[in-house]
Amino acid sequence: MPTEAASSGSACATGQGTQADLIFNDNAISLSSDRHQDDILPAAPHPRPNTIRWHRRAAVALLATAPGICAAQEGEGGPAAELEAVTVTGTRERAYRAVVAPTANKSDTALKETPFSIQTVTRELIEDRGVFTLGEAIRTVPGVTAQVGWGGSNDRFRLRGFATSANLKNGFRRSVFAPVDEMANIEQIEVLKGPASALYGRFEPGGVVNIVTRKPLDKPQHSVELTGGSHDFRRATVDSTGPISDTLSYRITGSWQDNRSFRDFVDAQTLFVSPVLQWKLAPQTRLTAEFEFGRRRGAFDRGFGNSPLFLNVPIHYNYGERDARLDNDSALGSLVLDHRFDNGWALRAGALRSHARTDAVWYPYGFPALSGADGPDPQVNRRKQRNIDRQTDTTLMAEASRRFDTGGIGHRVLIGADYNWDEWDFSAQANLGPGGFPVNLPINLYHPVHGANAGALLPYDGSRYASRNLGLYAQDELQFGSHWRLLLGLRYDRSRTSARAQYLQAADTLVRHDDALSPRVGLTWTPVEPVSLYASWARSFLTEPSGGMLRAGTLPAPSRGKQTEIGAKFSLLDGRLEPTVALFDIRRSNGVVSDPEDFNYVIQVGEQRSRGWEIDVPFSITPRWRVLASYTQYKAEIAADSNPALVGKLLANAPRRTASIWTTYDFAGAASGLSVGIGATYVGERQANTENSFALPSYTRWDANIAYRFGKARRYKLQLTVQNLGDRRYYDSGGAFVPTYPGAPRMVFASFGATL
């Protein structure tokens, strides 16, 4: 229930942490349900008036106090400023959206004052919905479509119609092909719509997903959760954190999972651990070291082939063999230094390195996927292949920021530089025929009989792609009075791209160098406190070393994107209702397509366009009843191509309409501790390939759960979760080179958790 907070003078005197503090400084911001505020660096001295107003609004939404500001002010030699009393509302009285998300601006600017559409998936929403994967977690985000990754081992996304090739991990770039990501160490997922190149460099124009991990606390806390469910699903997670000394704290999270599947002879075993250490080297200096180690052993699931006939077979059918396996090992290490100088400047410097290796035996579908599709007995074309892939990402970054005034204009300036390189190499083996091509191993579509012997596997293919990129960026967030904010950002990138592949018509490694400027501009007008209207424009660029080779014997130039977006953000009913409406128009140019005169080469004439609108509505109806709803309508199509027949075709796996709703109610009185949740996801019809030869049907999937928290301080929790209540048949993704994956039927999970 809401309670009246003490005056800021009292809060500064006590320096008490709270259940759900706002963790921020000019360089590192996160929202956490379990961190303590004295665990962070002091905030910048003399915060601007808009920052104070933002804290008042945040206090309505979060249990937040202001000792960080007080400490900085006292550090300047002056008394702590008096802040008016505010009404404080706990995190379970807020509708599943964070107040800030640093992905957008690398700052603590409130989302309502940011001229872009950005949504967050909070830890509370993840736990209330009872989800275990990234793909499930983001189903409530408008404009995002899940796309199953390599062999069914991970998740990828399409943002406003464009597929992502990399995510951010705590603000560092990381490729999505091979890593083992887990929900156990995730605190929040941030989804920025539109080009992110002005701050982060090489990304698609649809947006970027930033995964924020859990950090150490300054008070001991330990938790464990055990889950069992359908198809022999077993899972255990642990989370332990606390101080080691006055200046050193730790956190270690881990998970173990063993499961079978509704798909024939598919199983997986995953082990994941993430230790984090955080040192307070000085009152204004903090060093964080974070590691992740993941291991997955399981079946390689290729899903269904790209033909409408696969939509008529039982979803448990598997057209691979029992020896189709995928071994995946990944490791990540990062080191981040945060320091605040006495003159108001703040420094953030860090490094991340990630390495992943997969060893896969699988059965790729042929082109076409079926022979005799018009007859009574279609045969699935496939071959046996072994791929060993290695993917490495490395980033070095340093940036500085400061708030200051020039006349009546407030500034929040950020300048930075980063250097990143990523490498992907793979080798392939197959059973080769007399012509040097893999031997076809047909299997019946409607009555598959397994046990084919492919024979010996011989070297068949191999490639190595690398991108090295140096980026310099600057940004200024200007405030004119209390109603206008202007964001100006610009990044310069110098990239080196190389490719060596057996299929390329070149004997040596191909190398090219490119320069790119990626600007963005955004204007926000707040005519009255509850309403912000905004408009923005931004550009993106992305190098594509694996795209092929031009006739000139060079690699393709980077693709470019641009977006125009206008929208409105609201904070109504004392912050309990905060809808966002956005209209967008994205164009991606310089796309790579096959050369119509010689398929050994590619040309760059393609353009894709995505335009539409979306609405996101988080609503805390009462302190015990929360609702999160969203709707998206857009058209993502091919605007130009070397093949005129493709112009006007819709992009694969980009539905015209999507919607979602989730609601949770916490009971009171005799039923206190009991909560129920229910929600639905609607995905409209999607084209299954670039040619638009068939479509995946629309679907609505309902999920529900019931949870009971009990014991001292509600430290124990029982939860029953049902996914796909109606046992609806649906498909998660599809595309010419992305097989059609059937979604899971009704699944039931029961879990028990304890926090000590």
N, C-alpha and C positions, 0 to 999 in steps of 0.2 A: 504494500500500500504506500502511496505517496507520504512523505514526511517532510517537515520543514527543516532545511539545512541551517546549520549555525552560520554566523557571519564569517566572512573570509578571514578576519583577524583571528577568530577562534580556530578556524581550520588550519591557518598557518602555524599557530602555536602548537597544535597537536601533531600535525604532519601525518595523520592517520591514513593508511591505505584503505581501500574499499573493495567490495566484492567485484565490481566491474569498473575499473578505473580507465580513464582516457590516457593512453600512453602516447606521448608525442614529443618531438623536438623538431627543429627546422629540417632535419635530414632524415630522421627515421620515425615513422608514425605507424602505430597499429592500434587496433581495438581488441581488447582482451577481456575475457570474463573472469580471469583469475590472476592477472598480474597486479603488482603493487606499485603505487605511483613513485615511491622513493627509490624504485629500481632504475630510474632513467635519469638522463642528464637534465639540468635545469632548463627551463624554457628561455627564449630570448628575453632580455630585459626590456621593460617598458613595452608590453604588447600593444598593438594598435587597437583603437576602439572597436573595429570590426571583429578583432580576435576576442575581445571581451564579450561582445554580443554573441559571438559563436559559442562561447562557453556557456552563456546563459541558455541558449537553445539546446546545447548538448546535455546540460544538466537535466532538462526535461526528459531527454531520451535515455540517458545513461546515469548510473551512479558515478558521478564524477566530482572531484574536488580540485582545488587549485594550489596545492603546496608547491608545485614546480614553479609557477609564476612567482609565488611569494619568495621562494628561495633565491630566485634570480634577482628580484628587486632588493631583498635584503643584502645580497652579495654586492650590490652597487652602493651600499652604504645608507640607503634610505629605508624608511619604515615600509612595511607591507601595505599595499593599497587596500582600501576598504571596498569590498564588493557587496552589492545588495544581496539580501537573502534570496535563495532560489528554491523552487520545489524540485525535489529529487525523485526520480522514478527508476525503479530497478530494471535490470536488463530483460527480465521475463515480462515486463510491461511495455516492451518496445516490439515493433513489428518487423523483426528480422532484417533490418538494414542498418549499416554502419553510418556514422556521422561523417567520417572522413575515410578516404582511400588514397594512400600516397602514390599509387600508380599513375593517376591522372597528371599531377603536377610535380611530383616529388616534394610535396609540402603538406602542411596541415590545413590547407584551405578546405572549408566545408564543401561537401558535395553539392549543396544547394547553390554555391557560388562558383562552381566549376562549369565552364561553357562546353561541356561534353556529356554525353550519356554514359554513366558508369554505375554498375550494380555490384553489390557485395553479397557473398554467401557466407554468413556468419557461422561460427562454431555452434551456436545454439540451434540454428536451422538444420545444420548437418545432423546434430544429435536428435532433434525432435523428429526428423524424417527417418532416422535410422538407416542411413545409406552408407555404403562401404567403398564406393568408387567415385572418381572425379566426374565421370560421365553422368552418374546419377545425381551428384551434388548440384550440377549446374542446370538441371532440367527446369528450374524455376526462373532462370534468367531469360528475359526477352531477347529475341534475335539470335539465340545460340542453338545450334543443332549438334547433337552428339554424333561422333563418327568413330567406329571401332578401329583400333590401331592394329599394329603388326601381329598377325596370328591370333587376334583376340586377347592379346596380353596387356593392352593399355588403352587409354582413351585419347582421342583427338577431337577437335571442335571445328565447326564452321561458324564464323561470326558474320552475320548479315550476308551470308552466302559464300564467303571466301574461306577456304580451308587454311588452318594454321600449320606452319612447319616448325614452330618453336613457341614455347611459353616463357614466362619469367618466373624465376624462383627467388623470392625476396628481392626482386628488382634486377636480377642477373639473367641474361639470356641462356636458355637451355633447349636444345633440340628435343623433339617429341618422339622420334622414331623408336628408340630402344630403352629409355630409362624405366626403372621400377619405381613408380610413385605410389605412395600410400596415404590413406586418410589419417593415420594414427598421429602424425606430427603436424597436421594442418590446423592452423588457427582461423584462417579466413581466406576466401578466394575472391579476388577482385577482377572484374571484367570491364575493361575500358573499350568502348566502341569507337570505331574509326581509326585513322592512322596514328600510330604511336612512334613514328620514326623521328620526330623532332626531339625526343628524349632518348629513345632506345635503339635507333638505327634500323637494321634490316628486318622489316615485318610487313605482312600483308596489310592492305588498307581496311580490312574488316574490323580489326581490333587486336587486342592482346589479352591473355589471361595471366594474372600474377598470382602465384601461390605463396601465401604468407605462412611461415612455420611458427610453431610454438617456441617460446623463449623461457629461460629460467625465471623462477620466482625467488623472492627474498624470504619466503616462509615455507616450511616443509609442506608438501602435499603429495600424496601418492594415490593412485587409482588403478583399478584393474577391471576388465570387462570380458565376459565369456559369452559367446554366441553360438547357437546351433540352429540349423534350419534345413530347408528342403535340399534334396539331392546330396545328402551327407555333408552339408555345409558345417564347418567347424572353424571358429575364429577366436583368438585371444589377443587382447591388447593390454599394454601396461604403460603407465605414465608416472614418472617419479621426478620430483624437483625440490629444490631447496638450497640453502646456503651451505657452503663448505667452510667458509671463513667469513670475516667481515667484508672482504673485498671480492670473494670468489663464490659464484653460484653455479649450479648445474641443472640440466634437465636431460632426461633420457626417455625416449618413447620407443616403443617397439610393437610389432604385431607378428602373429603367426596365423596362417590360414591354410586350410586343407579342404578342398571341395571337389565334388564331381559336377555334372552338368546335365541339363535336359537334352543335350546333344550326345549322340552316340560316341562312346569311348573318348570322351573329353574329361580331363581332370586337371587340377593345378595345385601346386604347393608353393606358398610364398612365405619368405622370411624377411623381415625388415627391422632395422634398428637405426636410431638417430640420436647420438649424444651431442649435447650442446654445452659449452662452457662460456661463462661471461665474467670478465674481470673488470672491476672498478679501479682502474689504474690511478685515478685521481678524482676529486669531486666532479670534475668536468670532462673526464675521459673514460671511455668504456671500450673494451675489446671483446668481440664475440667470435668464438670459433665453433663452427657447426659442421657436422658430418652426417652422411647417410650411406647405409650399406643395404643393398637389396639383392635378393636372390629368388628367382622363380624357376620352377621346374614343372612343366605341364605339357599338355597336348597342343599341337598347332591346329587351330580351328580356322579354316579358310572360308567358312560360311557357305553361301550359295553362289552360283555363277550368275553372269549378267544375261539373263533371259527370263521372260515372263513365265515360262513353264516351271521354273523353280518355285513360283508362288503357289503351285498346286500340290507340292509334295509335303509330307509330314515334316514339321520343323526339327524333329530329332535326327533326320537323315544327315549323314556325314559322308561326303564323297572322297575323303582322303582314306588313308589306311591306318591301322592301329600303330604303326611305327612313326606316324607324324608327330614329332616332338619339338618343343622349343625350350632351350635352356637360356636363361637371361640373367646376367650378373651386371650390377651397376654400382658405382660409388661416386660420392660427391663430397667435396670439402670446400669450405668457404671461411674467410677471415675478414672481419669488418671492424674498422676503427672509427669511433665517433668522438669528436672533441669540440668543445665550445671555447672559443677565445674570449678574453675579458672585454674585447672591443666589440662584441656582438657577432662576429663572424663564426660560423660553424663549419667544421670540416667532416667529411665522410669519405673514407677511402676503403677499398676492399678488393678482394680477389676471390674468384670461384673457379674450380676445375671439376669437371664431370666426365666420367668415362663409363661407357656401357658396351657390353659385348653380348651378342646373341648367336646361338648356334641352332639352326632350324633345319629339320627335315620336313618337307611339306610337299603338297601336291597342287601346283598352280593350275588354274583352269586355262584351257586353250583359247585361241581366237579363231573361230567362234567357240563359245563354251559348249555348244551342243552340235552334234551331227544328227541328221535325220529329224530335225525339230518338227517338220511338217508330217512326219509319219507316225505310226502307232507305237514305235519302240525307240524313242530318242536315246542317244548315247552321249554321256558326258565326256568331253575331251579333257585330258589331264596328263600331267607328267610328274615324275618324281624328281625332286631337286633338293640339294643341300646348300644352304647359304650360311656363311659366317660373316657377320657384320660387326664392325667396330665404329663407335661414334664417340668423339671427344669434343667437349666444349670448354674453352678457357676464356675468362674475362678479367681484365684489370680495370679498376675504376677509381677516380678521385673527383670530388666535387666540393664546392664551397658555396655557402648561402648566407644571406644577411637581410634583415629588415632595416629600412631607413626611410626618412622623409626628405623630399625636395620641395620646399614651399608647402603647398597644401596637398601634395600628391604623395601617397604612400607607395613604397616599393617593397617587393620581396624578390630579391635577385638570386639567381642560381647560375653558376658557371661550372662546367665540368668537362672531363675528357675520359674516354674509355678506349680500350684496345681489346678486341676479342677475335678469336679464331676458332673455327670448328672444322673438324675433319671427319669424313665418313668414307670408309673403304670396305669393300665386300668382295668375297670370292664365291663362286658358285660351281657346283658339280651336278652333273645330270647323266642319265643313261642315254648315250648318243647313238644315233643311227648312222647308216653309211654316208649320208650327206652332211654329217656334223651337227644335225639338229636333234633335240631330245625326242625320244621315242614316245609315241602316244600310248596311254594306258586307259582305253575306254572302259566305262562302267555304266550300267543301265540306270537311267534316270529314275524310273518308277520302282524298279526292283534291284537295287544295288547289291552285288555280291562281292565281298571283299576278299583279299588274299592274293592280289596280283604281285608277281615277282618282277621287279623292274630291272634286275641285273646290276652289274657294277656301275658305280658312279664315277665319271671322269671329269677333269677340269673343263668348264664350259664357258664361264664368263668371269670378269673381274673388273672392278672400277675403283677409283679413288678420287674423291672430290674434296676440295679445301677452299675455305673463305677466310681471309684475314682482313680486318677492318679497323681503321683508326677513326674515332669520332670526336669532334669538338662541339660542344653545345652551350647555349646560353638562353636564359629565360628571365623575363621580368613580369611579375604580377603587379599591376598598377591599380591603385584605388583612388578614385576621384570622389571625395566626400563619402556619403553613406549610401549612395545609390548606384554608382557605376564602378565596374571593374573591367580592366583591359588586360588580356594575356597576350604577350608577344614571345615567340620562341623560334629559334633557328638552330639547325644542326648541319655541320659539314662532315661528310664521310669520304674517306679515301679507302677504296677496297681493292684487294687483289684476289682474284678467283682463278682456280686451276682445276683441271679435270683430265683424268686419264682413264679411258674406258675402251674395252675391246671392240664395242660396237661403233665407236667413232672412227671416221675415215681419216685418221691421223696416226702417225707412228710415234709421235712424241707427246708429252704433256702439253695441253693447251693452257695458255695463261692470258688473262686480260686484266687491265687496271681501269677503274672507274672512279669518277668524282660525283658526289651527289649533294645537293642542298635540299633540306627538308624543313620548310617553315610551317608554322601554325599560328593562327590569330583567333582570339576569342573575345567576345564582348558580352558582359553580363549586366543587366539592368534590374535593379530591385526597387520598383516603384513604391512598394509597401513591404514591410518586414516579412509577411508570409509568402511573397511571390517573387520569383526571379525569372526573367526572360533572357534568353541567350541566343547567340549566333556564333558559329565558328567555321573555320576553313583550315584544312591541313592537308599535307602531302606525305606520301610514303615512298619507299623504294625497297627492293628486295633483289639480291643477286641469286641467280639460279644456275649453279655450275652443272647440275645434272640435267639441264634442259635439252642438251643436244649440241650440234655444231652447225653454224651457218655455212653457206657455200664458199664464203671468203676464207674458210678455214679457221674461224675464230669462234669463241663462245658467245652466246647471246648477251646483249646488254641487259642491265637490271630492268625489271618491270617497275613501272611507276603507278602510283595511285593518288587520287585526290578525293576529298570528301567535303561537302557542304552540309552543315547541320544547323537546324534551328529548333528551339524547344522551350519548354517551361518547366520549372520545378517549384513545388509548393511545400510549405510546412504549415499545416492547418491543425486546428484543435489542439493547440499547445504542443505541436510536434507529433501528435499521435497519428496523423494522416499526412503522408509525404509522397504524393504521386509525382512522377516524372513523365513528360510527354516529349517525344523527339521525332522530327521529320528529317530524313537524310537522303543524300544522293551521292553515291560512290561510283567512281570510274577507275577501272584498272586497265592501263594501256601497256603497250610494248610486250604483250603476251606472246608466249612461244607456241607455235603451231607447226604441224608437219608441212614440209615443202610439197605442194601438190604435184610438182614435176619430178621429184626424186625423194622418196621417203627415207633415204639415208641422211637427209639434212632437215633443218628446221628454218622457218622464217619468223619474223616478228611483225605481225600485222594485227594481231588479235586485240580486242578490247572487250571487257566485260563491264556491265553496269548493274548496280543494285540500288534501288530507290524504294522508299516506303516510309512507314512510321511505326512507332512502338509506344506502349504505355506500361509503366511499372507502378503498382499501387500497394505499398506497405501500409497497413492500417491496424492500429491497436484500438479495437472497438471499445474494450474495457481493459482494466489492468490485468484481467485473466483471459482475455479472448483476443488473439492475434490472427490477422489474415494477410496473406501475400498473394497478389494476383498480377498477371501480366498478359499482354496481347501484342502480337507483332503481325504486320501485314506488309509484305514487300515483294518485289519482282526482281530476281537476279537472272540476267540473260546475257547472251553473247551479242555484242553490238557490232563487232567486225571480226572477220575471219577470212583466211585464204580460201576456204570452202564456202561459197555463197549460201549453200543449203543449210549451213549451221547458224547463219545470222537470224536472230530472233528466238533461237532455242534457249530454253531455260537451263541454268546451271544445275548439275546433278546434286541431289541431296539438299536442295535449297527450297523448302516448302514455301508456298505463297502465304500461308497463315499458320501461326502457332499460338498457343495460349496455355496458361497454367494457373492453378490456384492451390494454395495450401492454407489450412487453418488449424489452429491448436487452441484448445480450451482447458484451462486449469480449474479444477473444482475446488470449492472451499467447504468449510464446516466439517461435518462428519466424514466427507469424502476428500478432505484436504490431502494433498500429495498425489491425487489421481489426475491424469491429463489424457485427453483423447485428441487425435489428429486425423484429418482426412484431406485428400487433395486429388487433383486430376491434372493430367498433361494431355493437351491436344496437339497433334502434329498433322498438318494438312498433307494432301497428296504431293509427292515429290517425284521428279524425274529420276530414273535409275541410271541414266547414262547421258553423255553429251549429245548423242543423236536424238534423244527423247523418243526412243523406240518403244519404251513402256514405262509405266509409272508405278511407284510403290503406293499402296492405298493409304488413305488417311486413317488415323486411329485416335481413340481417347483411352488413356490408361488411368485407372483409379488406384490409389494407394491409401492405406490407413494404418494407424497404430494406436495402442493404448499403453500408457506407462504409469507406474506407481512408485513414488519416492517415499521412503520411510526410514525410521531409525533416527538417532540423534543427528540434528542438523541436516536431515534428509540425505544422509550419506549413502544410502543403499537405493538401488533402482532396478526394477523389473520392467521389461518392455517387450511387447509383442508387436511385430511389424508384418504387414501383409502387402506385398507389391503385386500389382496387376490383379486387383480384387475380382474383376470380371473374367479373368482368364482369357483376355483378348489376344488374338493373333495379330502381331505387328512386326515391323522391320525397323531396326535401329539405324541402318545406314546402307548406302548403295552408291555405285558410281562405276564408270568404265574400268577403272583400275582398283576400285574399292569394292570387294564382293558384297553381296547383299546378306546382311546378318539378321537372322530372325531374333526378335526380342524374346525374353524368357516368359514362360507361362506363369501362372500364379505361384508365388514364392512366399513362404512363411518363415519368419525368423523369431527366435526367442532369445533374450539376452538378460544377463544379470551383471550389474556393475556395482562397485563399492569404491568410495573415496575416503581415504584415511588422513 
